[in-house]
Amino acid sequence: MVVVASPFVRETLARTLRSLGAAEIVEATSLAEARARAGSTRSRDLCVVEGGLPDGSGIALVRELRALGWTRAVVLSSAEDPYTVRAALAGGVRAFLVSAAAGHPSPAHPAAVGTTPRPRTVRLAGADGLSGREVEVLQLVGDGQSNKEIGAALGLSALTVKSHLARIARKLGTGDRAEMVVVAMRAGVVV
């Protein structure tokens, strides 16, 4: 399912998914339309949803779709807000892509003239150097747990968790918890 308000972006995504072998693609322009069409498809493998739809939050839609059996979700957003990323990850989103295209209604949009919308790139070099324990900590951060909760789950003190997060921050080049998770997800280290 592709739920994006912009016809250009939605059709481009659908065409790309078809070229990658998707047999059935349901397209929608709003939350209401997506809700109406969500049950009409046999395959519920992937939904690509714009974060800010005309009639509400795409992240809320992802939660609803997961309850209906959709297994994977990708959110497209024109905003780089770490709180939005964290909410998306907590809602079951497997990928959060920041792209100028997510906010543009068409290629003729004034801000898009002469530019090619590209997703923001993040340095992934340090992700491969994470230890097994650091990956475990990062996975729990992605689940929205506090340092104290992570410590309890892994049998560590909150201070030890904080030390792990400091090392992770150095390796990934960011001290922001949500961005650490996103970087690790993009590198395939955390799912």
N, CA and C atoms as an extended XYZ file, in Angstrom:
573
Properties=species:S:1:pos:R:3:atomname:S:1:resname:S:1:resid:I:1 pbc="F F F"
N         0.848       -1.170        0.000 N   MET     1
C         0.000        0.000        0.000 CA  MET     1
C         0.893        1.232        0.000 C   MET     1
N         0.539        2.210       -0.823 N   VAL     2
C         1.249        3.480       -0.879 CA  VAL     2
C         0.239        4.570       -0.557 C   VAL     2
N         0.462        5.275        0.560 N   VAL     3
C        -0.457        6.325        1.005 CA  VAL     3
C         0.307        7.641        1.024 C   VAL     3
N         0.176        8.390       -0.067 N   VAL     4
C         0.873        9.659       -0.243 CA  VAL     4
C        -0.087       10.613       -0.937 C   VAL     4
N        -0.181       11.842       -0.454 N   ALA     5
C        -1.124       12.819       -1.016 CA  ALA     5
C        -0.735       13.249       -2.422 C   ALA     5
N         0.537       13.440       -2.691 N   SER     6
C         0.996       13.917       -3.995 CA  SER     6
C         0.857       12.819       -5.046 C   SER     6
N         0.091       13.075       -6.120 N   PRO     7
C        -0.063       12.060       -7.172 CA  PRO     7
C         1.281       11.688       -7.809 C   PRO     7
N         2.148       12.666       -8.023 N   PHE     8
C         3.445       12.398       -8.640 CA  PHE     8
C         4.281       11.458       -7.788 C   PHE     8
N         4.414       11.776       -6.500 N   VAL     9
C         5.232       10.952       -5.597 CA  VAL     9
C         4.603        9.573       -5.435 C   VAL     9
N         3.282        9.518       -5.261 N   ARG    10
C         2.584        8.238       -5.076 CA  ARG    10
C         2.769        7.330       -6.295 C   ARG    10
N         2.568        7.890       -7.491 N   GLU    11
C         2.713        7.083       -8.713 CA  GLU    11
C         4.152        6.642       -8.930 C   GLU    11
N         5.100        7.507       -8.603 N   THR    12
C         6.514        7.139       -8.732 CA  THR    12
C         6.862        5.984       -7.795 C   THR    12
N         6.398        6.063       -6.550 N   LEU    13
C         6.643        4.974       -5.595 CA  LEU    13
C         5.984        3.675       -6.051 C   LEU    13
N         4.751        3.761       -6.505 N   ALA    14
C         4.045        2.557       -6.969 CA  ALA    14
C         4.768        1.930       -8.155 C   ALA    14
N         5.207        2.763       -9.087 N   ARG    15
C         5.928        2.260      -10.262 CA  ARG    15
C         7.233        1.587       -9.838 C   ARG    15
N         7.933        2.187       -8.888 N   THR    16
C         9.191        1.611       -8.399 CA  THR    16
C         8.940        0.266       -7.718 C   THR    16
N         7.914        0.191       -6.883 N   LEU    17
C         7.590       -1.070       -6.207 CA  LEU    17
C         7.216       -2.161       -7.209 C   LEU    17
N         6.461       -1.788       -8.250 N   ARG    18
C         6.118       -2.771       -9.297 CA  ARG    18
C         7.378       -3.281      -10.000 C   ARG    18
N         8.312       -2.366      -10.271 N   SER    19
C         9.549       -2.781      -10.953 CA  SER    19
C        10.385       -3.702      -10.074 C   SER    19
N        10.163       -3.628       -8.748 N   LEU    20
C        10.878       -4.496       -7.815 CA  LEU    20
C        10.150       -5.813       -7.569 C   LEU    20
N         8.995       -6.002       -8.248 N   GLY    21
C         8.298       -7.279       -8.161 CA  GLY    21
C         7.014       -7.293       -7.356 C   GLY    21
N         6.555       -6.142       -6.875 N   ALA    22
C         5.296       -6.118       -6.123 CA  ALA    22
C         4.141       -6.452       -7.066 C   ALA    22
N         3.350       -7.433       -6.699 N   ALA    23
C         2.262       -7.886       -7.553 CA  ALA    23
C         1.002       -7.049       -7.383 C   ALA    23
N         0.718       -6.658       -6.155 N   GLU    24
C        -0.508       -5.921       -5.872 CA  GLU    24
C        -0.164       -4.675       -5.068 C   GLU    24
N        -0.530       -3.501       -5.595 N   ILE    25
C        -0.270       -2.245       -4.900 CA  ILE    25
C        -1.565       -1.473       -4.790 C   ILE    25
N        -1.926       -1.139       -3.570 N   VAL    26
C        -3.104       -0.326       -3.303 CA  VAL    26
C        -2.607        1.091       -3.060 C   VAL    26
N        -3.193        2.061       -3.757 N   GLU    27
C        -2.797        3.453       -3.596 CA  GLU    27
C        -3.911        4.229       -2.912 C   GLU    27
N        -3.510        5.189       -2.065 N   ALA    28
C        -4.475        6.051       -1.377 CA  ALA    28
C        -3.860        7.426       -1.192 C   ALA    28
N        -4.734        8.444       -1.083 N   THR    29
C        -4.262        9.816       -0.934 CA  THR    29
C        -4.488       10.383        0.459 C   THR    29
N        -5.216        9.659        1.301 N   SER    30
C        -5.563       10.175        2.627 CA  SER    30
C        -5.744        9.028        3.613 C   SER    30
N        -5.863        9.394        4.895 N   LEU    31
C        -6.123        8.384        5.928 CA  LEU    31
C        -7.446        7.673        5.660 C   LEU    31
N        -8.472        8.456        5.358 N   ALA    32
C        -9.799        7.872        5.142 CA  ALA    32
C        -9.784        6.871        3.990 C   ALA    32
N        -9.144        7.245        2.900 N   GLU    33
C        -9.079        6.349        1.745 CA  GLU    33
C        -8.251        5.100        2.065 C   GLU    33
N        -7.155        5.276        2.790 N   ALA    34
C        -6.312        4.132        3.167 CA  ALA    34
C        -7.066        3.174        4.079 C   ALA    34
N        -7.804        3.728        5.035 N   ARG    35
C        -8.597        2.872        5.932 CA  ARG    35
C        -9.629        2.074        5.153 C   ARG    35
N       -10.274        2.712        4.193 N   ALA    36
C       -11.296        2.039        3.391 CA  ALA    36
C       -10.702        0.928        2.532 C   ALA    36
N        -9.478        1.133        2.051 N   ARG    37
C        -8.862        0.155        1.139 CA  ARG    37
C        -7.983       -0.877        1.831 C   ARG    37
N        -7.665       -0.655        3.091 N   ALA    38
C        -6.716       -1.527        3.801 CA  ALA    38
C        -7.157       -2.982        3.845 C   ALA    38
N        -8.434       -3.227        3.976 N   GLY    39
C        -8.914       -4.599        4.061 CA  GLY    39
C        -9.169       -5.257        2.726 C   GLY    39
N        -9.063       -4.487        1.631 N   SER    40
C        -9.405       -5.031        0.311 CA  SER    40
C        -8.251       -5.730       -0.385 C   SER    40
N        -7.098       -5.768        0.232 N   THR    41
C        -5.949       -6.391       -0.415 CA  THR    41
C        -5.581       -7.699        0.284 C   THR    41
N        -5.156       -8.664       -0.504 N   ARG    42
C        -4.733       -9.950        0.054 CA  ARG    42
C        -3.350       -9.838        0.683 C   ARG    42
N        -2.457       -9.167       -0.019 N   SER    43
C        -1.079       -9.027        0.449 CA  SER    43
C        -0.980       -7.836        1.387 C   SER    43
N        -0.414       -8.068        2.555 N   ARG    44
C        -0.255       -7.003        3.542 CA  ARG    44
C         1.196       -6.936        4.008 C   ARG    44
N         2.100       -6.925        3.033 N   ASP    45
C         3.523       -6.980        3.345 CA  ASP    45
C         4.137       -5.637        3.706 C   ASP    45
N         3.804       -4.584        2.956 N   LEU    46
C         4.485       -3.311        3.122 CA  LEU    46
C         3.532       -2.159        2.887 C   LEU    46
N         3.616       -1.157        3.767 N   CYS    47
C         2.888        0.085        3.514 CA  CYS    47
C         3.901        1.228        3.562 C   CYS    47
N         3.846        2.081        2.550 N   VAL    48
C         4.676        3.277        2.481 CA  VAL    48
C         3.722        4.436        2.708 C   VAL    48
N         3.942        5.186        3.783 N   VAL    49
C         2.984        6.195        4.213 CA  VAL    49
C         3.679        7.532        4.398 C   VAL    49
N         3.058        8.581        3.890 N   GLU    50
C         3.546        9.938        4.117 CA  GLU    50
C         3.236       10.312        5.564 C   GLU    50
N         4.197       10.882        6.259 N   GLY    51
C         4.021       11.215        7.669 CA  GLY    51
C         2.917       12.217        7.933 C   GLY    51
N         2.816       13.231        7.087 N   GLY    52
C         1.795       14.262        7.259 CA  GLY    52
C         0.800       14.224        6.125 C   GLY    52
N        -0.307       13.547        6.320 N   LEU    53
C        -1.355       13.457        5.306 CA  LEU    53
C        -2.362       14.582        5.517 C   LEU    53
N        -3.136       14.928        4.480 N   PRO    54
C        -4.082       16.039        4.598 CA  PRO    54
C        -5.081       15.890        5.743 C   PRO    54
N        -5.450       14.660        6.077 N   ASP    55
C        -6.474       14.457        7.110 CA  ASP    55
C        -5.935       13.824        8.389 C   ASP    55
N        -4.619       13.884        8.600 N   GLY    56
C        -4.075       13.381        9.854 CA  GLY    56
C        -2.681       12.802        9.741 C   GLY    56
N        -2.271       12.088       10.787 N   SER    57
C        -0.922       11.546       10.913 CA  SER    57
C        -0.778       10.182       10.236 C   SER    57
N         0.224       10.086        9.373 N   GLY    58
C         0.535        8.809        8.749 CA  GLY    58
C         1.047        7.796        9.757 C   GLY    58
N         1.678        8.285       10.831 N   ILE    59
C         2.192        7.389       11.867 CA  ILE    59
C         1.033        6.704       12.590 C   ILE    59
N        -0.041        7.438       12.833 N   ALA    60
C        -1.233        6.836       13.448 CA  ALA    60
C        -1.819        5.774       12.521 C   ALA    60
N        -1.791        6.049       11.216 N   LEU    61
C        -2.283        5.075       10.243 CA  LEU    61
C        -1.448        3.798       10.287 C   LEU    61
N        -0.140        3.936       10.425 N   VAL    62
C         0.743        2.762       10.497 CA  VAL    62
C         0.336        1.871       11.668 C   VAL    62
N         0.055        2.482       12.827 N   ARG    63
C        -0.374        1.698       13.988 CA  ARG    63
C        -1.650        0.917       13.665 C   ARG    63
N        -2.606        1.573       13.012 N   GLU    64
C        -3.859        0.910       12.642 CA  GLU    64
C        -3.602       -0.236       11.660 C   GLU    64
N        -2.742        0.005       10.668 N   LEU    65
C        -2.454       -1.024        9.668 CA  LEU    65
C        -1.742       -2.224       10.296 C   LEU    65
N        -0.845       -1.974       11.236 N   ARG    66
C        -0.168       -3.086       11.915 CA  ARG    66
C        -1.176       -3.948       12.663 C   ARG    66
N        -2.185       -3.317       13.252 N   ALA    67
C        -3.230       -4.072       13.958 CA  ALA    67
C        -4.054       -4.911       12.981 C   ALA    67
N        -4.084       -4.497       11.708 N   LEU    68
C        -4.822       -5.247       10.685 CA  LEU    68
C        -3.955       -6.310       10.006 C   LEU    68
N        -2.692       -6.433       10.422 N   GLY    69
C        -1.844       -7.482        9.879 CA  GLY    69
C        -0.781       -7.036        8.895 C   GLY    69
N        -0.637       -5.725        8.672 N   TRP    70
C         0.431       -5.250        7.789 CA  TRP    70
C         1.745       -5.427        8.539 C   TRP    70
N         2.734       -6.075        7.907 N   THR    71
C         3.949       -6.463        8.618 CA  THR    71
C         5.055       -5.416        8.613 C   THR    71
N         5.162       -4.622        7.568 N   ARG    72
C         6.255       -3.653        7.468 CA  ARG    72
C         5.726       -2.285        7.076 C   ARG    72
N         6.356       -1.236        7.601 N   ALA    73
C         5.936        0.126        7.283 CA  ALA    73
C         7.148        1.026        7.090 C   ALA    73
N         7.022        1.918        6.119 N   VAL    74
C         8.020        2.948        5.859 CA  VAL    74
C         7.283        4.278        5.897 C   VAL    74
N         7.842        5.262        6.616 N   VAL    75
C         7.241        6.591        6.667 CA  VAL    75
C         8.132        7.558        5.907 C   VAL    75
N         7.508        8.351        5.050 N   LEU    76
C         8.199        9.411        4.326 CA  LEU    76
C         7.848       10.728        4.987 C   LEU    76
N         8.844       11.573        5.196 N   SER    77
C         8.582       12.852        5.842 CA  SER    77
C         9.495       13.917        5.273 C   SER    77
N         9.014       15.152        5.256 N   SER    78
C         9.876       16.261        4.853 CA  SER    78
C        10.510       16.905        6.075 C   SER    78
N        10.131       16.452        7.264 N   ALA    79
C        10.660       17.006        8.514 CA  ALA    79
C        11.718       16.085        9.106 C   ALA    79
N        12.723       16.685        9.733 N   GLU    80
C        13.792       15.916       10.375 CA  GLU    80
C        13.636       15.936       11.886 C   GLU    80
N        12.440       16.040       12.377 N   ASP    81
C        12.165       16.147       13.801 CA  ASP    81
C        12.435       14.821       14.504 C   ASP    81
N        13.374       14.770       15.455 N   PRO    82
C        13.689       13.504       16.129 CA  PRO    82
C        12.517       12.935       16.920 C   PRO    82
N        11.604       13.781       17.399 N   TYR    83
C        10.450       13.290       18.140 CA  TYR    83
C         9.492       12.544       17.213 C   TYR    83
N         9.383       13.022       15.979 N   THR    84
C         8.551       12.331       14.996 CA  THR    84
C         9.163       10.982       14.648 C   THR    84
N        10.474       10.952       14.508 N   VAL    85
C        11.170        9.689       14.215 CA  VAL    85
C        10.934        8.702       15.347 C   VAL    85
N        11.075        9.173       16.569 N   ARG    86
C        10.890        8.300       17.734 CA  ARG    86
C         9.461        7.765       17.803 C   ARG    86
N         8.474        8.653       17.533 N   ALA    87
C         7.073        8.217       17.532 CA  ALA    87
C         6.840        7.174       16.449 C   ALA    87
N         7.459        7.373       15.302 N   ALA    88
C         7.305        6.416       14.203 CA  ALA    88
C         7.898        5.063       14.583 C   ALA    88
N         9.084        5.070       15.154 N   LEU    89
C         9.726        3.812       15.554 CA  LEU    89
C         8.915        3.107       16.633 C   LEU    89
N         8.387        3.882       17.573 N   ALA    90
C         7.559        3.292       18.627 CA  ALA    90
C         6.265        2.719       18.053 C   ALA    90
N         5.810        3.276       16.934 N   GLY    91
C         4.583        2.803       16.297 CA  GLY    91
C         4.789        1.609       15.383 C   GLY    91
N         6.003        1.104       15.293 N   GLY    92
C         6.256       -0.084       14.489 CA  GLY    92
C         6.830        0.185       13.114 C   GLY    92
N         7.212        1.415       12.843 N   VAL    93
C         7.800        1.752       11.549 CA  VAL    93
C         9.192        1.144       11.466 C   VAL    93
N         9.513        0.524       10.330 N   ARG    94
C        10.824       -0.102       10.169 CA  ARG    94
C        11.812        0.826        9.500 C   ARG    94
N        11.325        1.850        8.802 N   ALA    95
C        12.213        2.820        8.154 CA  ALA    95
C        11.528        4.173        8.137 C   ALA    95
N        12.298        5.219        8.362 N   PHE    96
C        11.798        6.590        8.355 CA  PHE    96
C        12.713        7.355        7.409 C   PHE    96
N        12.179        7.781        6.270 N   LEU    97
C        12.982        8.463        5.267 CA  LEU    97
C        12.635        9.938        5.226 C   LEU    97
N        13.661       10.764        5.380 N   VAL    98
C        13.480       12.203        5.272 CA  VAL    98
C        13.816       12.575        3.843 C   VAL    98
N        12.837       13.170        3.160 N   SER    99
C        13.004       13.488        1.747 CA  SER    99
C        12.274       14.774        1.424 C   SER    99
N        12.895       15.608        0.618 N   ALA   100
C        12.231       16.828        0.165 CA  ALA   100
C        10.993       16.484       -0.640 C   ALA   100
N        10.969       15.337       -1.295 N   ALA   101
C         9.840       14.945       -2.139 CA  ALA   101
C         8.578       14.693       -1.333 C   ALA   101
N         8.707       14.329       -0.066 N   ALA   102
C         7.533       13.999        0.739 CA  ALA   102
C         6.608       15.182        0.929 C   ALA   102
N         7.135       16.401        0.896 N   GLY   103
C         6.304       17.567        1.101 CA  GLY   103
C         5.875       18.264       -0.177 C   GLY   103
N         6.332       17.799       -1.334 N   HIS   104
C         6.025       18.480       -2.589 CA  HIS   104
C         4.879       17.823       -3.321 C   HIS   104
N         3.879       18.610       -3.767 N   PRO   105
C         2.754       18.039       -4.469 CA  PRO   105
C         3.067       17.582       -5.883 C   PRO   105
N         4.069       18.138       -6.514 N   SER   106
C         4.391       17.739       -7.886 CA  SER   106
C         5.791       18.193       -8.232 C   SER   106
N         6.349       17.705       -9.360 N   PRO   107
C         7.687       18.132       -9.732 CA  PRO   107
C         7.719       19.602      -10.132 C   PRO   107
N         6.563       20.206      -10.397 N   ALA   108
C         6.517       21.607      -10.775 CA  ALA   108
C         6.427       22.528       -9.564 C   ALA   108
N         6.428       21.965       -8.366 N   HIS   109
C         6.376       22.756       -7.135 CA  HIS   109
C         7.556       23.720       -7.138 C   HIS   109
N         7.349       24.999       -6.809 N   PRO   110
C         8.428       25.994       -6.879 CA  PRO   110
C         9.707       25.578       -6.171 C   PRO   110
N         9.588       24.920       -5.029 N   ALA   111
C        10.793       24.528       -4.293 CA  ALA   111
C        11.528       23.392       -4.973 C   ALA   111
N        10.853       22.671       -5.878 N   ALA   112
C        11.466       21.513       -6.514 CA  ALA   112
C        12.063       21.833       -7.876 C   ALA   112
N        11.769       23.000       -8.440 N   VAL   113
C        12.257       23.351       -9.763 CA  VAL   113
C        13.780       23.371       -9.759 C   VAL   113
N        14.361       22.634      -10.679 N   GLY   114
C        15.808       22.597      -10.810 CA  GLY   114
C        16.502       21.714       -9.797 C   GLY   114
N        15.743       21.006       -8.989 N   THR   115
C        16.362       20.127       -8.003 CA  THR   115
C        15.820       18.722       -8.154 C   THR   115
N        16.584       17.773       -7.707 N   THR   116
C        16.126       16.394       -7.648 CA  THR   116
C        15.975       16.038       -6.195 C   THR   116
N        14.737       15.792       -5.726 N   PRO   117
C        14.567       15.454       -4.312 CA  PRO   117
C        15.319       14.176       -3.979 C   PRO   117
N        16.133       14.236       -2.921 N   ARG   118
C        16.892       13.076       -2.497 CA  ARG   118
C        16.757       12.889       -1.004 C   ARG   118
N        16.677       11.643       -0.554 N   PRO   119
C        16.650       11.422        0.888 CA  PRO   119
C        17.936       11.932        1.534 C   PRO   119
N        17.816       12.383        2.757 N   ARG   120
C        18.966       12.843        3.520 CA  ARG   120
C        19.878       11.650        3.765 C   ARG   120
N        21.173       11.841        3.592 N   THR   121
C        22.107       10.747        3.832 CA  THR   121
C        22.720       10.903        5.216 C   THR   121
N        22.965        9.798        5.853 N   VAL   122
C        23.544        9.793        7.190 CA  VAL   122
C        24.773        8.906        7.158 C   VAL   122
N        25.825        9.347        7.830 N   ARG   123
C        27.065        8.575        7.874 CA  ARG   123
C        26.825        7.266        8.623 C   ARG   123
N        27.168        6.150        7.971 N   LEU   124
C        26.929        4.836        8.565 CA  LEU   124
C        28.222        4.123        8.959 C   LEU   124
N        29.344        4.773        8.811 N   ALA   125
C        30.635        4.109        8.977 CA  ALA   125
C        30.786        3.396       10.308 C   ALA   125
N        30.343        3.989       11.411 N   GLY   126
C        30.563        3.397       12.711 CA  GLY   126
C        29.601        2.294       13.079 C   GLY   126
N        28.531        2.135       12.329 N   ALA   127
C        27.507        1.155       12.690 CA  ALA   127
C        28.054       -0.271       12.701 C   ALA   127
N        28.968       -0.568       11.805 N   ASP   128
C        29.527       -1.919       11.754 CA  ASP   128
C        30.425       -2.215       12.941 C   ASP   128
N        30.917       -1.166       13.617 N   GLY   129
C        31.815       -1.348       14.741 CA  GLY   129
C        31.118       -1.493       16.085 C   GLY   129
N        29.788       -1.585       16.086 N   LEU   130
C        29.059       -1.728       17.344 CA  LEU   130
C        29.226       -3.140       17.897 C   LEU   130
N        29.392       -3.225       19.212 N   SER   131
C        29.481       -4.540       19.853 CA  SER   131
C        28.081       -5.138       19.974 C   SER   131
N        28.028       -6.401       20.299 N   GLY   132
C        26.740       -7.070       20.483 CA  GLY   132
C        25.911       -6.420       21.577 C   GLY   132
N        26.553       -6.047       22.688 N   ARG   133
C        25.852       -5.408       23.799 CA  ARG   133
C        25.340       -4.024       23.376 C   ARG   133
N        26.147       -3.290       22.593 N   GLU   134
C        25.722       -1.973       22.122 CA  GLU   134
C        24.508       -2.093       21.200 C   GLU   134
N        24.479       -3.121       20.383 N   VAL   135
C        23.321       -3.349       19.518 CA  VAL   135
C        22.085       -3.666       20.363 C   VAL   135
N        22.263       -4.479       21.420 N   GLU   136
C        21.135       -4.777       22.316 CA  GLU   136
C        20.595       -3.504       22.966 C   GLU   136
N        21.499       -2.657       23.429 N   VAL   137
C        21.095       -1.390       24.055 CA  VAL   137
C        20.351       -0.533       23.041 C   VAL   137
N        20.898       -0.438       21.849 N   LEU   138
C        20.286        0.376       20.802 CA  LEU   138
C        18.911       -0.146       20.401 C   LEU   138
N        18.739       -1.458       20.377 N   GLN   139
C        17.440       -2.050       20.057 CA  GLN   139
C        16.406       -1.626       21.101 C   GLN   139
N        16.789       -1.631       22.369 N   LEU   140
C        15.869       -1.237       23.436 CA  LEU   140
C        15.607        0.267       23.423 C   LEU   140
N        16.603        1.058       23.018 N   VAL   141
C        16.383        2.500       22.836 CA  VAL   141
C        15.325        2.699       21.752 C   VAL   141
N        15.435        1.927       20.691 N   GLY   142
C        14.457        1.999       19.599 CA  GLY   142
C        13.061        1.598       20.031 C   GLY   142
N        12.974        0.767       21.065 N   ASP   143
C        11.677        0.371       21.604 CA  ASP   143
C        11.118        1.426       22.564 C   ASP   143
N        11.884        2.530       22.735 N   GLY   144
C        11.408        3.632       23.561 CA  GLY   144
C        11.694        3.488       25.047 C   GLY   144
N        12.609        2.596       25.413 N   GLN   145
C        12.893        2.369       26.832 CA  GLN   145
C        13.902        3.380       27.365 C   GLN   145
N        13.758        3.716       28.627 N   SER   146
C        14.692        4.623       29.306 CA  SER   146
C        15.963        3.854       29.677 C   SER   146
N        16.984        4.600       30.100 N   ASN   147
C        18.230        3.947       30.534 CA  ASN   147
C        17.967        2.970       31.681 C   ASN   147
N        17.115        3.367       32.609 N   LYS   148
C        16.799        2.511       33.756 CA  LYS   148
C        16.098        1.228       33.283 C   LYS   148
N        15.145        1.356       32.364 N   GLU   149
C        14.423        0.183       31.846 CA  GLU   149
C        15.357       -0.729       31.060 C   GLU   149
N        16.250       -0.125       30.283 N   ILE   150
C        17.224       -0.920       29.517 CA  ILE   150
C        18.134       -1.680       30.472 C   ILE   150
N        18.593       -0.985       31.509 N   GLY   151
C        19.450       -1.634       32.507 CA  GLY   151
C        18.761       -2.818       33.153 C   GLY   151
N        17.502       -2.644       33.521 N   ALA   152
C        16.750       -3.735       34.149 CA  ALA   152
C        16.598       -4.914       33.186 C   ALA   152
N        16.339       -4.632       31.927 N   ALA   153
C        16.150       -5.696       30.938 CA  ALA   153
C        17.440       -6.473       30.664 C   ALA   153
N        18.579       -5.774       30.731 N   LEU   154
C        19.858       -6.411       30.398 CA  LEU   154
C        20.708       -6.751       31.626 C   LEU   154
N        20.201       -6.460       32.813 N   GLY   155
C        20.961       -6.743       34.025 CA  GLY   155
C        22.132       -5.797       34.215 C   GLY   155
N        21.953       -4.537       33.824 N   LEU   156
C        23.004       -3.532       33.931 CA  LEU   156
C        22.503       -2.369       34.771 C   LEU   156
N        23.424       -1.549       35.243 N   SER   157
C        23.005       -0.325       35.931 CA  SER   157
C        22.679        0.728       34.868 C   SER   157
N        21.907        1.735       35.262 N   ALA   158
C        21.574        2.831       34.349 CA  ALA   158
C        22.847        3.567       33.918 C   ALA   158
N        23.850        3.636       34.815 N   LEU   159
C        25.114        4.289       34.493 CA  LEU   159
C        25.881        3.515       33.423 C   LEU   159
N        25.841        2.187       33.491 N   THR   160
C        26.492        1.364       32.462 CA  THR   160
C        25.801        1.550       31.115 C   THR   160
N        24.485        1.623       31.141 N   VAL   161
C        23.729        1.879       29.902 CA  VAL   161
C        24.142        3.225       29.324 C   VAL   161
N        24.277        4.225       30.195 N   LYS   162
C        24.700        5.558       29.752 CA  LYS   162
C        26.088        5.502       29.100 C   LYS   162
N        26.989        4.691       29.665 N   SER   163
C        28.329        4.522       29.085 CA  SER   163
C        28.253        3.872       27.710 C   SER   163
N        27.411        2.856       27.590 N   HIS   164
C        27.222        2.210       26.278 CA  HIS   164
C        26.707        3.227       25.264 C   HIS   164
N        25.745        4.045       25.666 N   LEU   165
C        25.173        5.047       24.756 CA  LEU   165
C        26.218        6.085       24.345 C   LEU   165
N        27.118        6.434       25.249 N   ALA   166
C        28.187        7.381       24.913 CA  ALA   166
C        29.118        6.785       23.855 C   ALA   166
N        29.458        5.505       23.994 N   ARG   167
C        30.305        4.842       22.988 CA  ARG   167
C        29.575        4.729       21.656 C   ARG   167
N        28.293        4.395       21.707 N   ILE   168
C        27.484        4.302       20.488 CA  ILE   168
C        27.451        5.661       19.793 C   ILE   168
N        27.267        6.722       20.564 N   ALA   169
C        27.219        8.078       20.011 CA  ALA   169
C        28.522        8.424       19.289 C   ALA   169
N        29.655        8.068       19.897 N   ARG   170
C        30.949        8.334       19.250 CA  ARG   170
C        31.076        7.547       17.953 C   ARG   170
N        30.668        6.287       17.970 N   LYS   171
C        30.804        5.438       16.782 CA  LYS   171
C        29.886        5.871       15.649 C   LYS   171
N        28.682        6.346       15.999 N   LEU   172
C        27.703        6.706       14.968 CA  LEU   172
C        27.739        8.183       14.598 C   LEU   172
N        28.438        8.978       15.384 N   GLY   173
C        28.566       10.386       15.063 CA  GLY   173
C        27.361       11.235       15.453 C   GLY   173
N        26.542       10.749       16.375 N   THR   174
C        25.400       11.525       16.857 CA  THR   174
C        25.085       11.130       18.291 C   THR   174
N        24.687       12.126       19.090 N   GLY   175
C        24.306       11.863       20.466 CA  GLY   175
C        22.802       11.799       20.650 C   GLY   175
N        22.049       12.023       19.589 N   ASP   176
C        20.595       11.996       19.656 CA  ASP   176
C        20.109       10.547       19.608 C   ASP   176
N        19.336       10.144       20.603 N   ARG   177
C        18.892        8.749       20.718 CA  ARG   177
C        18.127        8.287       19.479 C   ARG   177
N        17.184        9.104       19.022 N   ALA   178
C        16.380        8.711       17.862 CA  ALA   178
C        17.246        8.580       16.616 C   ALA   178
N        18.172        9.512       16.439 N   GLU   179
C        19.032        9.443       15.255 CA  GLU   179
C        19.982        8.247       15.323 C   GLU   179
N        20.434        7.883       16.531 N   MET   180
C        21.273        6.682       16.674 CA  MET   180
C        20.528        5.460       16.147 C   MET   180
N        19.263        5.345       16.529 N   VAL   181
C        18.448        4.201       16.102 CA  VAL   181
C        18.255        4.233       14.596 C   VAL   181
N        17.960        5.407       14.053 N   VAL   182
C        17.749        5.523       12.607 CA  VAL   182
C        19.017        5.144       11.846 C   VAL   182
N        20.158        5.649       12.292 N   VAL   183
C        21.434        5.323       11.637 CA  VAL   183
C        21.671        3.818       11.673 C   VAL   183
N        21.452        3.196       12.833 N   ALA   184
C        21.668        1.756       12.955 CA  ALA   184
C        20.675        0.976       12.103 C   ALA   184
N        19.431        1.456       12.012 N   MET   185
C        18.445        0.776       11.162 CA  MET   185
C        18.840        0.853        9.693 C   MET   185
N        19.270        2.033        9.267 N   ARG   186
C        19.687        2.200        7.859 CA  ARG   186
C        20.878        1.316        7.531 C   ARG   186
N        21.725        1.077        8.526 N   ALA   187
C        22.892        0.210        8.305 CA  ALA   187
C        22.525       -1.261        8.416 C   ALA   187
N        21.284       -1.551        8.848 N   GLY   188
C        20.852       -2.937        8.973 CA  GLY   188
C        21.309       -3.598       10.263 C   GLY   188
N        21.814       -2.814       11.209 N   VAL   189
C        22.311       -3.363       12.463 CA  VAL   189
C        21.171       -3.611       13.435 C   VAL   189
N        20.171       -2.729       13.415 N   VAL   190
C        19.000       -2.833       14.289 CA  VAL   190
C        17.768       -2.951       13.410 C   VAL   190
N        16.852       -3.834       13.795 N   VAL   191
C        15.608       -3.993       13.011 CA  VAL   191
C        14.412       -3.523       13.817 C   VAL   191
